[in-house]
Amino acid sequence: MSSSWGPRAAAARAVAGVVFQHRSLSATLPQATQSLEPSDRALAQEISYGVLRNFFQLEAIGGKLLKRPFKKKDGDLYALILGGIYQLNFMRTPPHAILSETVNATRHLRKEWARGLVNAVLRRFQREHNELIKNTEQNLTAKTNHPDWIIKHLQHAWPDQWEQILVNNNQRPPMTLRVNLQKVSREQYMEQLAESRIEAAISVHSPATITLNKGVSVSILPGFESGDVSVQDEAPQQAAILLEPQPNERILDACAAPGGKTAHILETAPEIEEIVALDIEADRLKRIEENMERLGITATITQGDASNQEWWDGKLFDRILVDAPCSATGVIRRNPDIKLLRRKEDIPALAATQYDILESCWGMLKQGGTLLYATCSIFPEENEEQVQKFLGAHPEASPHNIEADWGQSTGAGWQLLSGDNGVDGFYYARLLKQELPDT
């Protein structure tokens, strides 16, 4: 990729990779922006996330403005036009600059033949803006910027909250920090932020959480490179708190990558005997290693499939965290590409994998031990229904109540819905392995 690659063309390539190749934005965006200057990279990121956050509305508008759909090989042009519409509708950049730069981006895409088409479509959007926007409000998918299947799923699961969940999913998420209390107190770190002129507020729900008023590059966070602080939403920070690790215990983090929860467990209880950080993918294990190195802590990093015990040495664990692979419907505000990548038919397969992992990990837990089941989903099939099915099959499993003044009890577990108290959507269930009386 040449160094002259523009931010709008880069965003178009990144978005097209999601829409037409079904790749995640976390994979396509770094690849598309690797040669850009920091300011251009930031613009490409803003456009990419903005287009995906508002994709269904933009798609509806594009359908009115384009005579025929683009072929897959010209998906980047389609994404470029949606990016232009997004900028004209949502960004403060002068319209003439948006038009000029978006049209010029056809050159970066090596499709200058489309200059006239891109210019005509964007100018028509300017002329018919009000009518086009009004038309999208008649369609629930376009109005809420969610696919129909997710809307119906939420209407069924959360009949009183589904509309607010959809609104929250489309908000920009806050940048939340986890202070390493082994190195610095939260109050001391707040002082360091103030000295760096970074405005922030502490959480009333978690002892290590700070939320920034505005997101910043980690490169300017005081002590980031030396491990004083990590970036992590408050909802996943509950994992280490609810697991309640104790000194001299052996702990398994069953689906550990990228290692944020592993690190937090070690920060919470540095005197544990050992923590095994398990993940199935070698590339993801590298992320754990990088996190551990930055934080100056040690874990036993192991490659293996948590749904079986082939990797296991046979030594039982005192506590196990199962942060199961899931639909990620609780973190759509951070990953808007989920709305395009996830399919209705994915849910049963994910639920089957989750149950296999639960069964496998339960067999590696000591009697009297605790298993904390977690997902970043807000679908009951992956959460409460999953746990109730497991409890029905395991009389030795007992739910341990989670008491909190935020989120909501679902029976055996605790659900945080997307955006509630400003946090991501997450589910937790704490299961105690009891010794059954002899029969």
C-alpha positions, 0 to 999 in steps of 0.5 A: 500500500502506498504512503499516499493512500488517503484516509477515506479510501482506507476507510472504504477498504476497511468497511468493504472487508467487513461487508463483502468479505465478512472479516472483522473491523479489528482485522481490516482497519489496521491493515487498511491504515498501516501506512497513514499518518496518525491524524489520517488514521484517526479520520479513517477510524472515525469514518469506518466506525461511523459507517458501521454504526449507522450502516442500515440507515446508510444502506437504505439511503444508498438504495434510493440513490443508486440505480443498481447495486455494486458488484462485489469487486467494487464493494470499496466504491460502495463503502466509499459512497456510504462513507461520504453520506456518513460524513455529510450527515454526521461530521462537521467537516465542510461539505465541499471538502467532504465532496472533493476528498471523497471523489478524489479517493476514487483515485486511491482506489484506482477507480477514477472512472467512478468519479462522476458517479460518486460526485452525483450520488453525494450531491443528490444526497445533499439536495434530497437530504431531509426526505431521504432521512425521513424515509429511513425513519419508517423502517425499523431496521434503518431507524435503529441501525440493527438487523431485523433478527437482532431486533426481534430477538431483543423484543422477545428477550427484553420486552421492556428494555429492547428499545433502549438497548438498541439506542445504547448500542449505537452510542460511542462507548467511553474509554474506561481504565483499570488501575493496577492497585498493586502499583498505584492507588486510584486516587494517586492515578487520578492525580497523575491524570489531572497533571496530564490534563486528562479529565476523568471520573472514578466509578462507584461500583468497582475499586479500580475503575476510572472513566475518561471524559474523552478517549485518548491514545494509550501513549499519553496515559501516565504509566501505561507502558510500565503497567500502572493502568490498563484499558478495560470496560467496567463490566469485564472488570467484575470477573476478577471481583466476582471470582474472589481469588484467594492466596495459594489457590490454583486458578484457570482462566479458560478462554483467556485471550487477550489476557485482561481478566487474567491480569486483573485476577493477578492484580487482585490476588498476587499471592495465588499459587498459579493462574493458567491462561488457556486459549485455543489460538496461538496468535491470541496467546501472543496477546496474553504474553504481551499484556503480561510483559507490559504489566510485569506479571506471570501466568502459565500461558497454555494453548488448548481447547477449553471444551476438552481436557486433552491439554490438562495435567490432571491437577484440579483448580480451586477456581475457574473463570469461563469467559465463554465465546459468544455472540458479543451482542453486549459489546456492539457499541464497541464493535459495530461490525457485530451487527453485520457479521453475526447471524441468527443461526450462529446462536445455537452453535455458540450455545453448544460450544458454551455448554461443552466448555462448561462441562469440561471445566466443571470436571477440572474443578475441586469440590468446594471450588467456584466456577464463574461463567461469563459472556459479553452477550445479552441473549438468554440462550447463551446466559440464564438458559445455559446455566439453568440447563447445566444446573439441571444436569448437575445436582452438585452445582449450586448457584451462589447469589451475586448481590449488586445494586446495578444490573439485574438478577435473572435467577441463577445469574446477573445480567448487565444490559448494554449501556446500563450505568454506562457499561458494556452488556455482560452476564455472570453466574457463580457456581459452587461445586458441592460435595454430594452426600452418599446415597 
